[in-house]
């Protein structure tokens, strides 16, 4: 299995195009296709905060619909999904940028995007187990003992990380460093928590390098375990990047 897993795009469509081209994909019929039939995969959080969330939705939907890519939902995907269902969600923390795009659409186009995105999320697994169990893709990661489970506790973990229930002063949730304790044989590739550089620890790789916060958009080539990045065009927001102590105890 040859697959290129892309970190949180958050509406950064231009960087997405650049990254796929750098990975060797050729854009045909509006989607990236690889001459050697490598597949793309997405760790979720396709939308919000960046400028072109709708374009990203359309491309990823088309790829997944044609069985040319794998996708797992992130917490922003889950929130946009609930928005499309008419649930009472707050249009904050980035959703407001996607809603602003949606409000520019005709009713017909809005309904089309809503239908595509709902189908994308409804047909996706909470996390993807690939390559006969040797690779797991989960938005915020997954504990070894959760792999194979689909319950509410696991859903919370893969969407939000190992949250404690406490909040930082800025309102963001306090998360435990689950990757430092991971001991599984399967490689877990995830995003959700922006880091300045891809973080390899044990058999886990965080590839959310904060494109929407001015970092870069990163892909992990599997099974090569090489990372490829392109720089962001967005303003740099340093406080959004988390630092970890990777000292092995």
RASULHU-V760425 format. One record per residue. RES is the residue in one letter. SS is DSSP state (H for helix, E for strand, - for the rest). Layout:
# RASULHU-V760425
<<RES | SS> <RES | SS>>
This chain:
# RASULHU-V760425
<<X | -> <X | -> <X | E> <X | E> <X | E> <X | E> <X | -> <X | -> <X | -> <X | -> <X | -> <X | -> <X | H> <X | H> <X | H> <X | H> <X | H> <X | H> <X | H> <X | H> <X | H> <X | H> <X | -> <X | -> <X | E> <X | E> <X | E> <X | E> <X | -> <X | -> <X | E> <X | E> <X | E> <X | E> <X | -> <X | -> <X | -> <X | -> <X | E> <X | E> <X | E> <X | E> <X | -> <X | -> <X | -> <X | -> <X | -> <X | -> <X | -> <X | -> <X | -> <X | -> <X | H> <X | H> <X | H> <X | H> <X | H> <X | H> <X | H> <X | H> <X | H> <X | H> <X | H> <X | H> <X | H> <X | -> <X | -> <X | -> <X | E> <X | E> <X | E> <X | -> <X | -> <X | -> <X | H> <X | H> <X | H> <X | H> <X | H> <X | H> <X | H> <X | H> <X | H> <X | H> <X | -> <X | -> <X | -> <X | -> <X | -> <X | -> <X | -> <X | -> <X | -> <X | -> <X | H> <X | H> <X | H> <X | H> <X | H> <X | H> <X | H> <X | H> <X | -> <X | -> <X | -> <X | -> <X | H> <X | H> <X | H> <X | H> <X | H> <X | H> <X | H> <X | H> <X | H> <X | H> <X | H> <X | H> <X | H> <X | H> <X | H> <X | H> <X | -> <X | -> <X | -> <X | -> <X | -> <X | E> <X | E> <X | E> <X | H> <X | H> <X | H> <X | -> <X | E> <X | E> <X | E> <X | -> <X | -> <X | -> <X | -> <X | -> <X | -> <X | H> <X | H> <X | H> <X | -> <X | -> <X | -> <X | -> <X | -> <X | H> <X | H> <X | H> <X | H> <X | H> <X | H> <X | H> <X | H> <X | H> <X | -> <X | -> <X | E> <X | E> <X | E> <X | E> <X | E> <X | -> <X | -> <X | -> <X | -> <X | -> <X | E> <X | E> <X | E> <X | -> <X | -> <X | H> <X | H> <X | H> <X | H> <X | -> <X | -> <X | -> <X | -> <X | -> <X | E> <X | E> <X | E> <X | E> <X | -> <X | -> <X | -> <X | -> <X | -> <X | -> <X | -> <X | -> <X | E> <X | E> <X | E> <X | -> <X | -> <X | E> <X | E> <X | E> <X | -> <X | -> <X | -> <X | -> <X | H> <X | H> <X | H> <X | -> <X | -> <X | E> <X | E> <X | E> <X | E> <X | E> <X | E> <X | E> <X | -> <X | -> <X | -> <X | E> <X | E> <X | E> <X | E> <X | E> <X | E> <X | -> <X | -> <X | -> <X | -> <X | -> <X | -> <X | H> <X | H> <X | H> <X | -> <X | -> <X | -> <X | -> <X | -> <X | -> <X | -> <X | -> <X | ->>
